[in-house]
Amino acid sequence: MTEAYTPPKVWTWDAESGGRFASINRPIAGATHDKVLPHGQHPFQLYSLATPNGVKVTVMFEELLAAGHRGAEYDAWLIKIGDGDQFGSGFVGVNPNSKIPALIDRSGGDPVRVFESGAILLHLAEKFGAFLGAPEKRAEMLSWLFWQMGSAPYLGGGFGHFYAYAPEPMEYPINRFTMEVKRQLDVLDRNLADRHFITGEDYTIADMAIWPWYGNLALGRQYDAGEFLDVQSYENVQRWAKEIDARPAVQRGRMVNRTFGEPHEQLHERHAAEDFETRTQDKIGDKG
């Protein structure tokens, strides 16, 4: 991009922004079509996709179930954001912001909607009294949870977009967001230098929130940018990322609502624990 751009006095939407996901970006909210959301028999109905934000919640559900919280059974329904499912009237009714993940909690009296991944993690953690860490470290845990909420847009919408998805590479935004992402990795690396997990010895929802973004980045799974960002140099992040990656519940959570990668790693919808053995794409293919 060589020509200087002068912004108009009033911006108008007269063309797609270009690049991947351009067809689903728009400057207005609300539904574009009528579509009723499906629902199953479990107390929790999740509508999602295995993006980093979606993985946070499916990991949480699988960790709750692994810890013996039988009331955490859930149905996970696939929302194909590339097809615009998030703009259906049913989904907008659960999340007016039209972003995954979105949750309906039917475990009590009236159904409760919960949207935004951090809110869902906190809602579930408080409901089951799990993965909140020690009470005296609650403020520290919440600080790191909200650190992720504020930091990840620079990684995804900033670095990820301009490095991997923009119509053409542009030096200024790539340099700008690379600098910030590396600063964030350094923040994590310094924090993990003398801590087992993000807040200490306890594995909490702060880890579950941060790992799908920064753990997967450290493991070379995000934006094909591992070498570019020199992720191996962040040794403490590497240790933490690999340990969480090895957890069986995390491995299951990564599979749910996943539509890319190896077929045996894709469980488009999850309605029962045995689905991990019987309904992955290598077993059902186009039949599912």
KOLZA-959481 format. One line per 10 residues: number of its first residue (from 1); for each residue x, y, z of C-alpha. Coordinates in Angstrom, 1 decimal, always signed. Layout:
BEGIN
NUM = X Y Z ~ ...
END
This chain:
BEGIN
1 = +0.0 +0.0 +0.0 ~ +1.8 +3.1 -1.3 ~ -0.9 +5.7 -1.7 ~ -1.8 +8.0 +1.3 ~ -5.3 +7.7 +2.6 ~ -7.3 +10.7 +3.7 ~ -10.3 +9.7 +5.8 ~ -13.6 +11.3 +4.8 ~ -15.4 +13.6 +7.2 ~ -18.1 +11.0 +7.6
11 = -17.4 +7.3 +6.9 ~ -19.8 +5.4 +4.8 ~ -20.0 +1.6 +4.1 ~ -19.8 +1.3 +0.4 ~ -17.4 -1.7 -0.1 ~ -16.3 -4.8 +1.7 ~ -13.1 -4.4 +3.7 ~ -11.3 -7.2 +1.8 ~ -9.4 -10.2 +3.0 ~ -10.7 -13.2 +4.8
21 = -13.9 -12.7 +6.7 ~ -14.8 -9.6 +4.7 ~ -18.1 -11.0 +3.7 ~ -19.3 -11.2 +7.3 ~ -18.1 -7.9 +8.5 ~ -20.7 -5.1 +8.7 ~ -21.1 -1.9 +10.6 ~ -24.6 -2.7 +12.0 ~ -26.0 -5.2 +14.5 ~ -29.1 -7.3 +14.5
31 = -30.4 -10.4 +12.7 ~ -30.2 -10.8 +9.0 ~ -32.6 -13.8 +8.8 ~ -34.9 -15.9 +10.9 ~ -33.4 -19.1 +12.3 ~ -34.5 -20.9 +15.4 ~ -31.6 -22.4 +17.5 ~ -31.7 -26.1 +18.2 ~ -31.6 -27.4 +21.8 ~ -30.9 -30.7 +23.4
41 = -31.6 -32.4 +26.7 ~ -28.7 -31.2 +28.8 ~ -28.7 -28.3 +31.3 ~ -26.3 -26.2 +29.1 ~ -26.8 -25.4 +25.5 ~ -23.6 -24.0 +23.9 ~ -23.6 -22.4 +20.4 ~ -20.0 -22.0 +19.2 ~ -17.1 -22.7 +16.9 ~ -13.6 -23.9 +17.9
51 = -11.9 -20.5 +17.6 ~ -9.8 -19.6 +20.6 ~ -12.8 -17.9 +22.3 ~ -14.9 -21.0 +21.6 ~ -12.2 -23.4 +22.9 ~ -12.1 -21.6 +26.3 ~ -15.7 -22.7 +27.0 ~ -15.5 -26.3 +25.7 ~ -12.3 -26.8 +27.7 ~ -14.1 -25.5 +30.8
61 = -17.0 -27.9 +30.3 ~ -14.7 -30.9 +29.8 ~ -12.6 -29.9 +32.8 ~ -15.8 -29.6 +34.9 ~ -16.9 -33.1 +33.8 ~ -13.5 -34.6 +34.4 ~ -13.5 -33.1 +37.9 ~ -16.8 -35.0 +38.6 ~ -19.3 -32.2 +38.1 ~ -22.0 -34.3 +36.5
71 = -24.4 -31.3 +36.3 ~ -22.1 -29.7 +33.7 ~ -23.3 -31.9 +30.9 ~ -23.8 -29.9 +27.8 ~ -24.9 -29.9 +24.1 ~ -22.5 -28.0 +21.8 ~ -24.1 -26.8 +18.6 ~ -22.0 -25.7 +15.6 ~ -22.2 -22.1 +14.5 ~ -20.7 -21.6 +11.1
81 = -19.6 -18.0 +11.2 ~ -18.4 -18.1 +7.6 ~ -22.0 -18.9 +6.6 ~ -23.4 -16.1 +8.8 ~ -25.1 -18.4 +11.4 ~ -24.3 -15.8 +14.1 ~ -26.7 -13.4 +12.4 ~ -29.7 -15.7 +12.7 ~ -32.5 -14.4 +14.9 ~ -32.2 -17.2 +17.4
91 = -28.5 -16.6 +17.9 ~ -28.9 -12.8 +18.1 ~ -31.5 -13.5 +20.8 ~ -28.8 -15.2 +22.9 ~ -26.0 -12.8 +22.0 ~ -27.0 -9.4 +20.6 ~ -23.3 -8.9 +19.7 ~ -23.4 -11.8 +17.2 ~ -20.2 -13.4 +18.3 ~ -19.4 -16.9 +19.5
101 = -19.6 -18.5 +22.0 ~ -23.1 -18.0 +23.4 ~ -24.7 -20.1 +26.1 ~ -28.2 -20.9 +27.4 ~ -28.1 -22.1 +31.0 ~ -31.3 -24.2 +31.7 ~ -30.0 -25.7 +34.9 ~ -32.3 -23.5 +37.1 ~ -35.8 -22.2 +36.7 ~ -36.0 -19.8 +33.8
111 = -33.3 -20.1 +31.0 ~ -30.4 -17.7 +31.4 ~ -28.4 -16.4 +28.5 ~ -24.7 -15.8 +28.9 ~ -22.5 -14.3 +26.2 ~ -18.8 -13.3 +25.9 ~ -16.4 -16.1 +26.7 ~ -15.0 -14.6 +29.9 ~ -18.5 -14.1 +31.3 ~ -19.3 -17.8 +30.5
121 = -16.2 -19.0 +32.2 ~ -16.9 -17.0 +35.3 ~ -20.6 -18.0 +35.3 ~ -19.7 -21.7 +35.2 ~ -16.9 -21.4 +37.7 ~ -19.2 -19.7 +40.2 ~ -22.1 -22.1 +39.6 ~ -19.9 -25.1 +40.3 ~ -17.4 -23.6 +42.7 ~ -14.6 -24.8 +40.6
131 = -11.4 -23.4 +38.9 ~ -11.6 -20.1 +40.8 ~ -8.3 -20.7 +42.7 ~ -7.7 -19.8 +46.3 ~ -10.0 -17.1 +47.7 ~ -7.1 -14.9 +48.7 ~ -5.9 -14.9 +45.1 ~ -9.3 -14.2 +43.6 ~ -8.3 -10.6 +42.6 ~ -5.2 -11.9 +41.0
141 = -7.1 -14.5 +39.0 ~ -9.7 -11.9 +37.9 ~ -6.9 -9.5 +36.9 ~ -5.4 -12.1 +34.5 ~ -8.8 -13.2 +33.2 ~ -9.5 -9.6 +32.2 ~ -5.9 -9.2 +31.0 ~ -6.7 -11.8 +28.4 ~ -10.0 -10.0 +27.4 ~ -8.1 -6.8 +26.8
151 = -5.0 -8.2 +25.2 ~ -6.2 -10.8 +22.8 ~ -7.8 -8.3 +20.3 ~ -4.3 -7.0 +19.6 ~ -3.2 -10.6 +18.9 ~ -6.3 -11.6 +16.8 ~ -7.8 -8.6 +15.3 ~ -4.5 -6.8 +15.2 ~ -1.5 -9.1 +14.5 ~ -3.5 -12.1 +13.2
161 = -5.5 -10.0 +10.7 ~ -2.7 -8.0 +9.2 ~ -0.2 -10.9 +9.3 ~ -2.4 -13.7 +8.0 ~ -5.7 -12.4 +6.6 ~ -5.4 -8.9 +5.1 ~ -5.6 -8.6 +1.3 ~ -1.9 -7.7 +1.2 ~ +1.0 -7.5 +3.7 ~ +1.6 -4.0 +5.1
171 = +4.7 -3.2 +7.0 ~ +3.4 -0.6 +9.4 ~ +0.5 -2.6 +11.0 ~ +2.5 -5.8 +11.0 ~ +5.3 -4.2 +12.8 ~ +3.0 -2.4 +15.2 ~ +1.1 -5.5 +16.3 ~ +4.1 -7.8 +16.2 ~ +5.7 -5.5 +18.8 ~ +2.6 -5.6 +21.0
181 = +2.2 -9.4 +20.8 ~ +5.8 -10.0 +21.7 ~ +5.4 -7.6 +24.6 ~ +2.4 -9.6 +25.8 ~ +4.3 -12.9 +25.4 ~ +7.1 -11.3 +27.6 ~ +4.5 -10.3 +30.2 ~ +3.3 -14.0 +30.4 ~ +6.8 -15.3 +30.3 ~ +7.9 -13.2 +33.2
191 = +4.8 -14.1 +35.2 ~ +5.3 -17.8 +34.7 ~ +8.9 -17.7 +35.7 ~ +8.1 -18.5 +39.3 ~ +4.5 -19.8 +38.9 ~ +3.2 -23.2 +37.9 ~ +0.0 -21.7 +36.4 ~ -1.0 -18.2 +35.7 ~ -1.9 -17.3 +39.4 ~ +0.3 -19.9 +41.1
201 = -0.2 -23.6 +41.9 ~ -3.9 -23.6 +41.1 ~ -5.2 -24.2 +37.5 ~ -8.0 -21.7 +37.0 ~ -10.3 -20.1 +34.4 ~ -7.5 -17.6 +33.9 ~ -5.4 -20.4 +32.4 ~ -8.4 -21.6 +30.4 ~ -8.9 -18.1 +29.0 ~ -5.3 -17.4 +28.1
211 = -4.2 -20.8 +26.8 ~ -6.3 -21.0 +23.7 ~ -4.9 -17.7 +22.4 ~ -1.3 -17.6 +23.8 ~ -0.7 -21.3 +24.5 ~ -1.6 -22.2 +21.0 ~ +0.4 -19.3 +19.6 ~ +3.4 -20.6 +21.6 ~ +2.8 -24.1 +20.2 ~ +2.9 -22.8 +16.6
221 = -0.8 -23.3 +15.9 ~ -1.8 -19.6 +15.4 ~ -1.5 -17.8 +12.1 ~ +1.5 -19.9 +11.0 ~ +3.6 -17.3 +12.9 ~ +5.6 -19.4 +15.4 ~ +8.9 -18.8 +13.7 ~ +8.2 -15.2 +12.9 ~ +7.4 -14.4 +16.5 ~ +10.3 -16.6 +17.8
231 = +7.9 -18.3 +20.2 ~ +10.5 -20.8 +21.3 ~ +12.4 -18.1 +23.1 ~ +9.6 -17.7 +25.7 ~ +10.7 -20.7 +27.7 ~ +8.3 -20.3 +30.6 ~ +5.3 -19.9 +28.3 ~ +6.4 -23.0 +26.4 ~ +6.5 -25.1 +29.6 ~ +3.1 -23.9 +30.6
241 = +1.5 -24.3 +27.1 ~ +2.8 -27.8 +26.8 ~ +1.6 -28.9 +30.2 ~ -1.9 -27.6 +29.6 ~ -2.0 -29.0 +26.1 ~ -1.4 -32.5 +27.6 ~ -4.5 -32.4 +29.8 ~ -7.1 -34.9 +28.4 ~ -10.0 -32.4 +29.1 ~ -8.1 -29.8 +27.0
251 = -7.6 -32.2 +24.2 ~ -11.3 -33.0 +24.2 ~ -12.3 -29.4 +24.4 ~ -10.2 -28.5 +21.4 ~ -12.1 -31.0 +19.3 ~ -15.6 -29.7 +20.0 ~ -17.1 -27.6 +17.2 ~ -13.9 -27.9 +15.3 ~ -14.3 -27.9 +11.5 ~ -10.6 -27.8 +10.4
261 = -7.5 -29.9 +10.9 ~ -7.3 -33.6 +10.8 ~ -10.7 -35.4 +10.6 ~ -10.1 -37.4 +13.9 ~ -9.7 -34.0 +15.7 ~ -13.1 -32.7 +14.5 ~ -16.2 -33.2 +16.6 ~ -18.6 -30.8 +14.9 ~ -21.3 -31.2 +17.6 ~ -21.0 -32.7 +21.0
271 = -24.1 -34.2 +22.8 ~ -22.6 -37.0 +24.8 ~ -19.3 -38.0 +26.2 ~ -19.1 -41.0 +23.8 ~ -19.3 -38.7 +20.8 ~ -15.5 -38.3 +21.1 ~ -15.2 -42.0 +20.2 ~ -18.0 -42.3 +17.7 ~ -18.8 -39.1 +16.0 ~ -15.6 -37.4 +14.9
281 = -15.3 -36.6 +11.2 ~ -13.0 -39.6 +10.4 ~ -15.9 -41.8 +11.5 ~ -18.9 -40.1 +10.1 ~ -17.5 -37.9 +7.4 ~ -20.3 -36.2 +5.3 ~ -22.9 -38.3 +7.0 ~ -22.8 -36.3 +10.3
END
